[in-house]
Structure formats: C-alpha cells, structure tokens
Amino acid sequence: MLLVVDPETKVLAVYHVESSNGKVSLRSTRALGYDLQIEDFNATEPKPSSIKKMLRVDSVPKPQINKIEIIPPSPIETRQIQPSP
C-alpha cells in the first residue's frame, strides 16, 4: 500500500502496489479537511474530549486550604490549661 497526502489541498490518495510485478493501482482518494475536524470518531476511552476535560480541571488553580500550624510553645510560655466545668 502507498499513501500520498497533499498537505496544501489536504487530500489523501491510497494506492495498491502488487509486489509480484510492481503494478500500481489507485484504490481511493479522500479530502481530509472535514475528517481532521472530528475529534472523537471511532475513538476508545479515554477519548480526546475526556482528556481535554481532565487537563482543564488540572489547569485550574486549586484553592488554598487554611492550615493550622502547631508550633511547640517555648518553655517560658508553657502553662497548664484547666478544662472548664
């Protein structure tokens, strides 16, 4: 098989080449312009649209989580706290 693609016109031609005698025959031609605009034709999971959604979610900055940092008190500040009744 021989594939010829014209990048200017976006046309694909498919040729069959017989190995025994080298005879070349045109089997198919196709304009690819519309084909190249389809994202999910005959695709399996994860489809390109699913991957795009995953990447969009990951690209959004995650909100900062308020963290409470516990710093051990210095010996001077140490005091006992009694629970209230």
Sequence and secondary structure as in RCSB ss.txt:
>XXXX:A:sequence
MLLVVDPETKVLAVYHVESSNGKVSLRSTRALGYDLQIEDFNATEPKPSSIKKMLRVDSVPKPQINKIEIIPPSP
IETRQIQPSP
>XXXX:A:secstr
 EEEEETTTTEEEEEEE TTT  EEEEEEEE TTGGG SSTT  SS HHHHHHHHHHHHS              G
GG        
